């Protein structure tokens, strides 16, 4: 599917003229839930602002506001029902029997022949089980149910089952002391009673009501909660870590070091949590999505603990932990809904489009270019400058100056793009209008191939080389973009006009377009990365150095392969580079010298040379360089948390 990006010129002008300062982000106030709290909370032991906050650098992700229409009834509506189950009073020695309700959201079209992931959501102090889905008095569907329906119907998430239980033994709100005692032992009920009752009754991934099966299905189970429900979530993390793989604590801390220990003893709390994770066989298989509002009375507990955890990067890093804030968010339902809107697409991304193996290694390149699925842009899959490539089939493709072209990757790329286009996904975007193309016919041979990742995920822009004579995307940018999209990132491969000045103009224009249309495309351009090989690496490095001159925001990271580019400035982004030692075009020593100088200036860098490799090895599949892209992604992820540049200045390009 092809899309033309369009936007108001005034939006671009407003963007280019922004100053390097914080923005006032408006908060959403929904009349029906404004200032209502999902269960109350006991006044904090400290102030409403962080108490002795941790000051070490850490990446804070700011949540996206829920569109108002998501709180309106969807045309495809799920159902809410109550499931009664047998449990015990785990606060008493006798463990007397109790019978408790759990309210269950089932997605539209719930089908018992299919399996569903499950998330358990815990209410705050003085709350009750039905509160999240039917309101405190059970009067009807809440905005959260409409939010679930719309997120599923609009394709933000795949269908899921949500469960709202209570830790109170009789679903009646208690005083602070009794509630905290019940919350502290809820993990026993969660594993022994609630999970088996819910997941054996509905169509889930739990096969049997025993510990082995609960552990085997942990990847399809999440638990989260708000306020005292967040504290309960941390109790579950502490006491029953192996039984769930995803955690969503909102506005609350872990009390292993005492009540409100996340505020008063953040480092000790973080170390305690890290130690229990590292002692578990599941230490590499979990995710914590931690959140709080910037005006929440519980920000001291949440914020201090999050930053302390963020310092322990050997245990908590971007692969398993993230910290999110709602600008202006308070201790109310508005914040909860927004956290869920932002977290669930990450936990439950839409099902991937099945990739049909339409093309094989022996498929003709001409047939691929003429495929109706690629109408209007099929010819741009391969270099339009035909003198720089050869071959009639996908396995025969050869590109000037390139080595180790992987025909299996070529086949995967064209099949993936075709499957996504046939499913109605946008896989190609025009960067110039028809009028602009008519005025400059060379612009007809430009565009962006979109390898979509998760909604709202970070963005990478990949630039192939070709000596500024052609664009070798099928080996030098498409494979990179595809692999990045598999990791959940939104990746673009630019087809630019060969020639130094035109290539740089196309790249800068593309960045401006993506920034202006980020919301439409569902991408995050803050801290974006620029990737390139050979001539494409020279483009990425130059734009990284001179973004302000081009009027665009500076990249968060530059990733470059095999180029002789030597210029740099003290304002260059963190830079990763790699090259082969037998490259006859780009000197690996020259690349290393450049990065060494940047390192001396305090710019984070990483360099790798690969023994015996020539120019243009791409992903390096089957060579000593294979897997380098994993190092580059890790470098990018690490440096999105690096304080080398103020994030507001990054957005402003200053």
Secondary structure, DSSP 8 states (H G I E B T S, - for coil): -EEE----HHHHHHHHT--SS---------TTTTT--SSB----SS-SS-SS---S----EE-----GGGGS--SS--EEEEEEEEEE-TTSSS--EEEEEEEEEE-TT--TTS-B-EEEEE--BT--TTHHHHTTTT-S--HHHHHHHHHHHTTSS---EEEE--SSTTS----HHHHHHHHHTHHHHIIIIIHHHHHHHTTBS--SSSHHHHHHTGGGEEEEEETHHHHHHHHHHHHSGGG-SEEEEES----TTSTTHHHHSHHHHHHHHHHHHHTSTTTTS-EEEEEEETT-TTHHHHHHHHHHHHH-TTTSSTTTEEEEEETT--SSHHHHHHHHHHHHHHHT------------TTSBHHHHHT-GGGTTTGGGGS-SSGGGEE-SBGGG-EETT-----HHHHHHHHHHHHHHHHTT---EEESS-HHHHHHSGGGGG-EEEEE--STTEEEEEEE--STTT---HHHHTHHHHHHHHHTT-EEEEEE--SSHHHHHHHHHHHHHHHHHTHHHHTEEEEEEEEEEETHHHHHHHHHHHHHHHHTS---SEEEEES-------TT--EEEEEEETT-SSS-HHHHHHHHHHHHHTT--EEEEEETT--S--TT-TTSTTTTHHHHHHHHHHHHTT-TTS-HHHHHHT-
